[in-house]
Structure formats: C-alpha cells, structure tokens
Amino acid sequence: MEFGIELRRLRQSKGMSLASLGQAVYFTKGYLSKVENGRARPNPALAALCDRALGSGGALVALLDKAS
C-alpha cells in the first residue's frame, strides 16, 4: 500500500484534519497534503511522528521501510 493513501486513511479514521495532524507532528498541513497525494516523499521521522499521533503502532514506519 502507498504511504500517502494509508496516512490519509488513518488520519481520517481518527477524525483529524490535516491542520490538527500537522500541529501534532510539527509539519505543515501543506507538506502533509503533498505526502498524502504522492507529491512529496515522506521521511522516517515523519512516519514515526505520524504513527505516534495516530496510534497506528508502527504501521507507517513499516510501510516506509517496505517501500525502500
């Protein structure tokens, strides 16, 4: 599965906006939007912060590792 698609799915399942996720992980909502839409590449730090903020148990880090 693509990182951005899974990030969006997890974020929406928690009822979070891009802005609120951005505040939680210290990245702009513009950058997060680009990641979700596949126009920017995520990095390990972002994946780990999003996993923590979304309570996804390392799923995003694992997905990023798998894509490498």
Phi and psi in degrees as a GROMACS rama.xvg file:
@    title "Ramachandran Plot"
@    xaxis  label "Phi"
@    yaxis  label "Psi"
@TYPE xy
-77.0093  139.33  GLU-2
-54.8732  -50.8838  PHE-3
-60.8481  -39.522  GLY-4
-64.6729  -43.8013  ILE-5
-68.4687  -38.9474  GLU-6
-58.8931  -47.4306  LEU-7
-61.4419  -44.7612  ARG-8
-59.6387  -47.0024  ARG-9
-64.3076  -44.421  LEU-10
-61.2295  -47.0769  ARG-11
-67.5625  -34.129  GLN-12
-66.0323  -24.4786  SER-13
-90.8347  -2.51077  LYS-14
71.501  26.6404  GLY-15
-97.2084  142.018  MET-16
-84.0156  165.926  SER-17
-60.5684  -38.4938  LEU-18
-63.5741  -43.5947  ALA-19
-70.4642  -37.0927  SER-20
-65.0456  -41.916  LEU-21
-56.8754  -42.7809  GLY-22
-64.9587  -37.1919  GLN-23
-70.9265  -30.3263  ALA-24
-111.77  1.31375  VAL-25
64.6574  34.4439  TYR-26
-123.593  153.057  PHE-27
-73.1631  153.771  THR-28
-66.0938  -28.6878  LYS-29
-63.7332  -43.7839  GLY-30
-66.4765  -43.7627  TYR-31
-62.0068  -37.5705  LEU-32
-61.617  -43.0825  SER-33
-63.5465  -38.7328  LYS-34
-63.9213  -47.3817  VAL-35
-61.3787  -32.9132  GLU-36
-93.1361  4.77895  ASN-37
76.7076  15.2799  GLY-38
-96.1757  -6.81491  ARG-39
-138.615  144.155  ALA-40
-87.7339  132.55  ARG-41
-74.8802  158.801  PRO-42
-120.051  166.577  ASN-43
-57.8797  -35.9754  PRO-44
-64.8361  -44.3507  ALA-45
-62.0016  -45.2384  LEU-46
-58.5976  -45.0097  ALA-47
-66.1106  -42.7227  ALA-48
-64.8053  -40.7885  LEU-49
-67.674  -40.6288  CYS-50
-56.32  -44.6836  ASP-51
-66.0295  -46.7319  ARG-52
-66.8845  -31.9437  ALA-53
-98.5716  -4.7708  LEU-54
62.4563  39.5089  GLY-55
-96.4892  9.78782  SER-56
60.1362  31.7217  GLY-57
88.3427  6.44019  GLY-58
-62.0499  -39.0067  ALA-59
-72.9722  -39.1119  LEU-60
-61.7522  -44.1557  VAL-61
-62.9593  -39.5913  ALA-62
-65.9476  -40.0192  LEU-63
-66.7059  -41.912  LEU-64
-62.677  -39.8379  ASP-65
-65.0776  -34.3124  LYS-66
-76.7384  -17.8562  ALA-67
